[in-house]
Amino acid sequence: MWRLDTIAHADIDDPIAALVLGAAPPLELLLVDGRPVVERDRVVTADEETLAREADAVHRELLRKAP
C-alpha cells in the first residue's frame, strides 16, 4: 500500500496516475506471505544500512570487472 496523501501527490486526482506518473510515494506496508516486509517506508526484515553497503560493494566490483 502506498500513501498518496502527501504533498507530492496533492495535485493528482487519479490514484493510478499518481502511482505511475507522480513522485515515488512512501510505501506504507508490504506483506509477503502475510508477513510485513516494509512498514512506513522502512524494511523491517533486514538492516537497510548493511544491505546498502553490500549492494555498493557488489556494484563497485561489477564496475571494476567491466571491460
N, C-alpha and C positions, 0 to 999 in steps of 0.2 A: 504494500500500500504506500502510495506516495502522497505527500502533503501538497496540495495545490492552493492553499490559502495563504501563501506567503506573498510578499511584495513583488517578487519576480513573476508571479502569475496573476496578479490583480487585474490586469487589463485583458486577459484571455478568457472569454466566456465559455468556449467549448473545452471540456476537460481532456478530450483526446488530443485536440490541437495543442493544449498546454503541455501535455506529456511529450508530444512529437516535436513541436516547434519552439517551445519555451525553454528557459534555462533548466538545467537538470534539477529536479525538485529533490528535497531531502527524502530519503527512504525511511518511512515511519516504521515499517515492520516487514520482515521477510521470513517466511516459515518454510522449512524443508522437512517433509515427513511430520508435519505438525509441531516441529520444534523451532524456536526462534533462532535465527542466524544473525539477523540485523535488527536492532531496536534503536529507534530515534537516530538513524543515520550512522550507527556505530556497530561494527562487527562484535558479536558477543561470544563467538566460539573460538576466537584466536586473538592473539595480541597484534593489533594493527601495525605498531611500530616495528615489531620483528618481521612481519610479512613485508613491510615496505623495504626494510634493509635487505632482506633476502631477494626480493624482486629487483632491487637496484644492483645487487651483486651479480645476479644472473644476466641482467641487461648489459652490464659492463663487460662481462665475459663474452657474451654473444657479439658485442661490438668489436672486441679485441680479436675474435676469430673471423670476423667478416673480411672478405677479400678487399 
